[in-house]
Structures are given as structure tokens and as C-alpha cells.
């Protein structure tokens, strides 16, 4: 390291250094500042976009009650315009619920499939998957329902998964598989199993004995 004996030497050294490196320093500061400003601008723009999508979703939900006839078209457009948003999943679930009130199970199947494909939340995806499997059973697509339930889902949903599998196997007259699924559903239930689930297993046990 050089040691400068006078202030004049120090000033001359600084001038010399600045002459050689000043442009690079300025450029670095500008780039750094631009990056900082750009990042904050991006975050603000992203927040504004999220708020806009949220407002649009709220308006859409309100229209499902005030303008039910136009809600389907508006909902499908919203999903197409906001595929990467969690609101797309919520909209698909709302459309499925509305279709279910009219017993339009084919449309329910379609919207639940959309909800599963668009969801990034594992819990929400699992709920849509279970509903889809039940609807597929309603449509007599038992093999499709079992295939749907084969998807990896959180362990907390195991009881519901096994119960629906039991219902599917029962429709296929696969009573032993159905009983195994019901037993696994009960074993996976925290606390006491639901009365309806226990009744399914009891009724199945009686039918197997009588047979």
C-alpha cells in the first residue's frame, strides 16, 4: 500500500484513480440503482396485478348470484385469462358447484379437472381430486375414479381416499377389495370413524357372510 505524505499527493492520487475508474464506478452505481428501482417497480406492478385479479374474482363471484345465466361464460373467460392464479382454481370449483346444482355431472367433471390442473395448492388439489372421483362414480366411470384416486395426495386425505375407493370397488362387485379399503379408511380416521363409514363396512361384512 502506498503512503502519501501530503494532502496534495492524496488529492492527486484520488484524481488519478477517478480518471481511470470513474466511468466504471458511475456505470455500476447506475446499474445498481436501476436494478433496485426496477425490482421495486416490478413488485409494485405485481401487487397491482394481484389486486386487480382479486377484484375481478370478487366481481365474478357476485355475478354468480346476480347474473347466474352469464356466470358460466364469464367464469370460463376468467379462468382462461388467469390460468396461473389461484383464483382460477377457485372459479373452477365455483363453476363445478353450480353445475352440480343442475346435476350436470359431465360439466362438473370438466370443471373439477380444470381446478386440479390449475391448482398449485396441494390441499385444494386434493379436495378437487376427491370430488372428481365421486363425480366419476356418479357417471359410472369407476375405472376412471380409481385412476383419479391413484394420484399422489397428502396423507391427511387417506381416509377419504380409501372410502371412495371402497365405494368404487363395491360397484365393481369386488367386495373383498371394498372391505379392505373401508378398513383402511377407518384405520386412517383420527378418533372414531364416521357412522356412515362404519355402516358401509358392517353392511358389506353381512353381505359377504350371507353369500
KOLDRENLO-858411 format. One record per residue (C-alpha): residue number from 1; x, y, z; residue in three letters. Coordinates in steps of 0.001 Angstrom, whole numbers. Each point is the difference from the previous one (the first is absolute). Layout:
N
num:NUM | px:X | py:Y | pz:Z | residu:ALA
...
//
This chain:
211
num:1 | px:0 | py:0 | pz:0 | residu:UNK
num:2 | px:1349 | py:3463 | pz:-911 | residu:UNK
num:3 | px:264 | py:2632 | pz:2750 | residu:UNK
num:4 | px:-547 | py:3615 | pz:-1028 | residu:UNK
num:5 | px:1830 | py:2594 | pz:2039 | residu:UNK
num:6 | px:-2004 | py:3070 | pz:-973 | residu:UNK
num:7 | px:-3653 | py:821 | pz:-667 | residu:UNK
num:8 | px:988 | py:1081 | pz:-3516 | residu:UNK
num:9 | px:1381 | py:-3435 | pz:-722 | residu:UNK
num:10 | px:-3198 | py:-1547 | pz:1352 | residu:UNK
num:11 | px:-2135 | py:2237 | pz:-2208 | residu:UNK
num:12 | px:2120 | py:-773 | pz:-3062 | residu:UNK
num:13 | px:-281 | py:-3729 | pz:722 | residu:UNK
num:14 | px:-3790 | py:224 | pz:305 | residu:UNK
num:15 | px:-226 | py:1992 | pz:-3244 | residu:UNK
num:16 | px:2156 | py:-2542 | pz:-1771 | residu:UNK
num:17 | px:-2067 | py:-2916 | pz:1318 | residu:UNK
num:18 | px:-3247 | py:1714 | pz:-915 | residu:UNK
num:19 | px:1278 | py:785 | pz:-3483 | residu:UNK
num:20 | px:771 | py:-3659 | pz:-571 | residu:UNK
num:21 | px:-3044 | py:-1517 | pz:1720 | residu:UNK
num:22 | px:-2607 | py:2732 | pz:267 | residu:UNK
num:23 | px:-2073 | py:-1092 | pz:-2985 | residu:UNK
num:24 | px:-141 | py:-3574 | pz:1231 | residu:UNK
num:25 | px:-1069 | py:1124 | pz:3486 | residu:UNK
num:26 | px:-2739 | py:2245 | pz:-1390 | residu:UNK
num:27 | px:-1199 | py:-2768 | pz:-2288 | residu:UNK
num:28 | px:-120 | py:-2424 | pz:2933 | residu:UNK
num:29 | px:-1990 | py:2431 | pz:2122 | residu:UNK
num:30 | px:-2431 | py:666 | pz:-2820 | residu:UNK
num:31 | px:-492 | py:-3691 | pz:-673 | residu:UNK
num:32 | px:-395 | py:-748 | pz:3692 | residu:UNK
num:33 | px:-2461 | py:2819 | pz:510 | residu:UNK
num:34 | px:-1915 | py:-967 | pz:-3124 | residu:UNK
num:35 | px:-203 | py:-3560 | pz:1229 | residu:UNK
num:36 | px:-1307 | py:1149 | pz:3376 | residu:UNK
num:37 | px:-2562 | py:2325 | pz:-1551 | residu:UNK
num:38 | px:-941 | py:-2617 | pz:-2567 | residu:UNK
num:39 | px:-453 | py:-2673 | pz:2681 | residu:UNK
num:40 | px:-2248 | py:2220 | pz:2074 | residu:UNK
num:41 | px:-1939 | py:1020 | pz:-3090 | residu:UNK
num:42 | px:-431 | py:-3678 | pz:-882 | residu:UNK
num:43 | px:-1235 | py:-843 | pz:3518 | residu:UNK
num:44 | px:-2430 | py:2907 | pz:-49 | residu:UNK
num:45 | px:-1257 | py:-983 | pz:-3446 | residu:UNK
num:46 | px:-364 | py:-3607 | pz:1132 | residu:UNK
num:47 | px:-1975 | py:1075 | pz:3076 | residu:UNK
num:48 | px:-2252 | py:2200 | pz:-2098 | residu:UNK
num:49 | px:-632 | py:-2896 | pz:-2355 | residu:UNK
num:50 | px:-864 | py:-2321 | pz:2890 | residu:UNK
num:51 | px:-2394 | py:2569 | pz:1431 | residu:UNK
num:52 | px:-1609 | py:425 | pz:-3416 | residu:UNK
num:53 | px:-493 | py:-3764 | pz:-334 | residu:UNK
num:54 | px:-1407 | py:-136 | pz:3533 | residu:UNK
num:55 | px:-2479 | py:2779 | pz:-784 | residu:UNK
num:56 | px:-979 | py:-1709 | pz:-3243 | residu:UNK
num:57 | px:-575 | py:-3277 | pz:1843 | residu:UNK
num:58 | px:-2148 | py:1723 | pz:2631 | residu:UNK
num:59 | px:-2103 | py:1600 | pz:-2740 | residu:UNK
num:60 | px:-300 | py:-3384 | pz:-1703 | residu:UNK
num:61 | px:-1191 | py:-1726 | pz:3181 | residu:UNK
num:62 | px:-2609 | py:2697 | pz:551 | residu:UNK
num:63 | px:-1208 | py:-452 | pz:-3577 | residu:UNK
num:64 | px:-569 | py:-3717 | pz:666 | residu:UNK
num:65 | px:-2879 | py:1075 | pz:2243 | residu:UNK
num:66 | px:-1267 | py:3050 | pz:-1863 | residu:UNK
num:67 | px:585 | py:-1225 | pz:-3586 | residu:UNK
num:68 | px:75 | py:-3818 | pz:135 | residu:UNK
num:69 | px:-771 | py:-366 | pz:-3716 | residu:UNK
num:70 | px:3159 | py:1846 | pz:-1068 | residu:UNK
num:71 | px:2196 | py:-1335 | pz:2792 | residu:UNK
num:72 | px:1149 | py:-3110 | pz:-1851 | residu:UNK
num:73 | px:1359 | py:1918 | pz:-2984 | residu:UNK
num:74 | px:1528 | py:2664 | pz:2255 | residu:UNK
num:75 | px:1550 | py:-2656 | pz:2235 | residu:UNK
num:76 | px:1539 | py:-1913 | pz:-2884 | residu:UNK
num:77 | px:1458 | py:3216 | pz:-1402 | residu:UNK
num:78 | px:1416 | py:905 | pz:3411 | residu:UNK
num:79 | px:1730 | py:-3387 | pz:235 | residu:UNK
num:80 | px:1454 | py:379 | pz:-3500 | residu:UNK
num:81 | px:1308 | py:3488 | pz:843 | residu:UNK
num:82 | px:1445 | py:-950 | pz:3395 | residu:UNK
num:83 | px:1285 | py:-3557 | pz:-383 | residu:UNK
num:84 | px:2947 | py:527 | pz:2367 | residu:UNK
num:85 | px:-2098 | py:1480 | pz:2795 | residu:UNK
num:86 | px:-1472 | py:-1896 | pz:2949 | residu:UNK
num:87 | px:-3218 | py:1842 | pz:-799 | residu:UNK
num:88 | px:-275 | py:-2104 | pz:-3158 | residu:UNK
num:89 | px:-246 | py:-3091 | pz:2195 | residu:UNK
num:90 | px:-2610 | py:1610 | pz:2240 | residu:UNK
num:91 | px:-2013 | py:1046 | pz:-3044 | residu:UNK
num:92 | px:109 | py:-3522 | pz:-1416 | residu:UNK
num:93 | px:-1246 | py:-1383 | pz:3329 | residu:UNK
num:94 | px:-2823 | py:2560 | pz:34 | residu:UNK
num:95 | px:-985 | py:-958 | pz:-3551 | residu:UNK
num:96 | px:46 | py:-3677 | pz:1019 | residu:UNK
num:97 | px:-2244 | py:739 | pz:2975 | residu:UNK
num:98 | px:-2479 | py:1857 | pz:-2191 | residu:UNK
num:99 | px:-47 | py:-2820 | pz:-2565 | residu:UNK
num:100 | px:-614 | py:-2490 | pz:2815 | residu:UNK
num:101 | px:-3146 | py:1862 | pz:1046 | residu:UNK
num:102 | px:-1350 | py:-767 | pz:-3490 | residu:UNK
num:103 | px:1306 | py:-3602 | pz:178 | residu:UNK
num:104 | px:2124 | py:677 | pz:-3079 | residu:UNK
num:105 | px:2650 | py:-2505 | pz:1068 | residu:UNK
num:106 | px:1926 | py:149 | pz:-3283 | residu:UNK
num:107 | px:563 | py:3729 | pz:511 | residu:UNK
num:108 | px:868 | py:-577 | pz:3633 | residu:UNK
num:109 | px:2644 | py:-2503 | pz:-1113 | residu:UNK
num:110 | px:1384 | py:2532 | pz:-2482 | residu:UNK
num:111 | px:282 | py:2840 | pz:2520 | residu:UNK
num:112 | px:1499 | py:-2175 | pz:2734 | residu:UNK
num:113 | px:2625 | py:-1201 | pz:-2462 | residu:UNK
num:114 | px:796 | py:3640 | pz:-764 | residu:UNK
num:115 | px:259 | py:750 | pz:3728 | residu:UNK
num:116 | px:2483 | py:-2849 | pz:493 | residu:UNK
num:117 | px:2127 | py:1036 | pz:-2962 | residu:UNK
num:118 | px:119 | py:3667 | pz:994 | residu:UNK
num:119 | px:544 | py:-405 | pz:3746 | residu:UNK
num:120 | px:3419 | py:493 | pz:1579 | residu:UNK
num:121 | px:-1352 | py:-667 | pz:3485 | residu:UNK
num:122 | px:209 | py:-3689 | pz:973 | residu:UNK
num:123 | px:-2953 | py:177 | pz:2373 | residu:UNK
num:124 | px:-2288 | py:1652 | pz:-2518 | residu:UNK
num:125 | px:1136 | py:-2423 | pz:-2694 | residu:UNK
num:126 | px:-786 | py:-2940 | pz:2291 | residu:UNK
num:127 | px:-3508 | py:1287 | pz:719 | residu:UNK
num:128 | px:-690 | py:410 | pz:-3723 | residu:UNK
num:129 | px:1420 | py:-3486 | pz:-661 | residu:UNK
num:130 | px:-2294 | py:-1663 | pz:2555 | residu:UNK
num:131 | px:-3014 | py:1837 | pz:-1400 | residu:UNK
num:132 | px:972 | py:-1018 | pz:-3516 | residu:UNK
num:133 | px:236 | py:-3669 | pz:992 | residu:UNK
num:134 | px:-3481 | py:139 | pz:1557 | residu:UNK
num:135 | px:-1410 | py:1627 | pz:-3135 | residu:UNK
num:136 | px:1642 | py:-2618 | pz:-2213 | residu:UNK
num:137 | px:-1673 | py:-2699 | pz:2096 | residu:UNK
num:138 | px:-3271 | py:1885 | pz:-475 | residu:UNK
num:139 | px:627 | py:-155 | pz:-3765 | residu:UNK
num:140 | px:734 | py:-3746 | pz:295 | residu:UNK
num:141 | px:3640 | py:607 | pz:-916 | residu:UNK
num:142 | px:1284 | py:-2234 | pz:2761 | residu:UNK
num:143 | px:3368 | py:-789 | pz:-1579 | residu:UNK
num:144 | px:563 | py:3718 | pz:-612 | residu:UNK
num:145 | px:-835 | py:720 | pz:3647 | residu:UNK
num:146 | px:2536 | py:-2545 | pz:1218 | residu:UNK
num:147 | px:2583 | py:1475 | pz:-2359 | residu:UNK
num:148 | px:-747 | py:3482 | pz:1351 | residu:UNK
num:149 | px:488 | py:-1223 | pz:3567 | residu:UNK
num:150 | px:3381 | py:-1509 | pz:-935 | residu:UNK
num:151 | px:1485 | py:3502 | pz:-259 | residu:UNK
num:152 | px:2421 | py:917 | pz:2829 | residu:UNK
num:153 | px:-1956 | py:1872 | pz:2669 | residu:UNK
num:154 | px:811 | py:1189 | pz:3534 | residu:UNK
num:155 | px:-189 | py:-2720 | pz:2671 | residu:UNK
num:156 | px:-2661 | py:1953 | pz:1878 | residu:UNK
num:157 | px:-2474 | py:-936 | pz:-2743 | residu:UNK
num:158 | px:642 | py:-3754 | pz:221 | residu:UNK
num:159 | px:-3250 | py:-804 | pz:1814 | residu:UNK
num:160 | px:-2148 | py:1725 | pz:-2634 | residu:UNK
num:161 | px:2036 | py:-1538 | pz:-2827 | residu:UNK
num:162 | px:-470 | py:-3533 | pz:1356 | residu:UNK
num:163 | px:-3707 | py:509 | pz:623 | residu:UNK
num:164 | px:-606 | py:1130 | pz:-3581 | residu:UNK
num:165 | px:2131 | py:-2897 | pz:-1274 | residu:UNK
num:166 | px:-2198 | py:-2317 | pz:2055 | residu:UNK
num:167 | px:-3115 | py:1454 | pz:-1652 | residu:UNK
num:168 | px:1572 | py:-514 | pz:-3428 | residu:UNK
num:169 | px:1006 | py:-3612 | pz:697 | residu:UNK
num:170 | px:-3479 | py:-721 | pz:1329 | residu:UNK
num:171 | px:-1527 | py:1156 | pz:-3281 | residu:UNK
num:172 | px:2361 | py:-2380 | pz:-1786 | residu:UNK
num:173 | px:-1195 | py:-2763 | pz:2338 | residu:UNK
num:174 | px:3527 | py:-338 | pz:1384 | residu:UNK
num:175 | px:-1178 | py:-444 | pz:3577 | residu:UNK
num:176 | px:3299 | py:-1095 | pz:1537 | residu:UNK
num:177 | px:1815 | py:3011 | pz:-1451 | residu:UNK
num:178 | px:-2845 | py:2220 | pz:1155 | residu:UNK
num:179 | px:201 | py:-1374 | pz:3547 | residu:UNK
num:180 | px:3771 | py:494 | pz:91 | residu:UNK
num:181 | px:-406 | py:3609 | pz:-1143 | residu:UNK
num:182 | px:-2698 | py:707 | pz:2593 | residu:UNK
num:183 | px:2180 | py:-1522 | pz:2721 | residu:UNK
num:184 | px:2943 | py:2153 | pz:-1070 | residu:UNK
num:185 | px:-2265 | py:3040 | pz:-54 | residu:UNK
num:186 | px:-1066 | py:-682 | pz:3583 | residu:UNK
num:187 | px:3595 | py:-638 | pz:1092 | residu:UNK
num:188 | px:1082 | py:3322 | pz:-1531 | residu:UNK
num:189 | px:-2826 | py:1933 | pz:1670 | residu:UNK
num:190 | px:1159 | py:2098 | pz:2962 | residu:UNK
num:191 | px:-2227 | py:-865 | pz:2946 | residu:UNK
num:192 | px:-3178 | py:-1934 | pz:-725 | residu:UNK
num:193 | px:-1035 | py:-790 | pz:-3563 | residu:UNK
num:194 | px:-3142 | py:1616 | pz:-1344 | residu:UNK
num:195 | px:-3206 | py:-1933 | pz:535 | residu:UNK
num:196 | px:-657 | py:-246 | pz:-3741 | residu:UNK
num:197 | px:3443 | py:-1486 | pz:-657 | residu:UNK
num:198 | px:-426 | py:-2557 | pz:2778 | residu:UNK
num:199 | px:-3425 | py:-915 | pz:-1370 | residu:UNK
num:200 | px:1500 | py:-605 | pz:-3444 | residu:UNK
num:201 | px:2496 | py:-2434 | pz:1453 | residu:UNK
num:202 | px:-2603 | py:-1737 | pz:2180 | residu:UNK
num:203 | px:-2464 | py:-381 | pz:-2884 | residu:UNK
num:204 | px:2732 | py:-1344 | pz:-2229 | residu:UNK
num:205 | px:1085 | py:-2502 | pz:2654 | residu:UNK
num:206 | px:-3587 | py:-1283 | pz:313 | residu:UNK
num:207 | px:-333 | py:-376 | pz:-3777 | residu:UNK
num:208 | px:3233 | py:-1963 | pz:-217 | residu:UNK
num:209 | px:-1096 | py:-2326 | pz:2822 | residu:UNK
num:210 | px:-3446 | py:-548 | pz:-1532 | residu:UNK
num:211 | px:1577 | py:-758 | pz:-3330 | residu:UNK
//
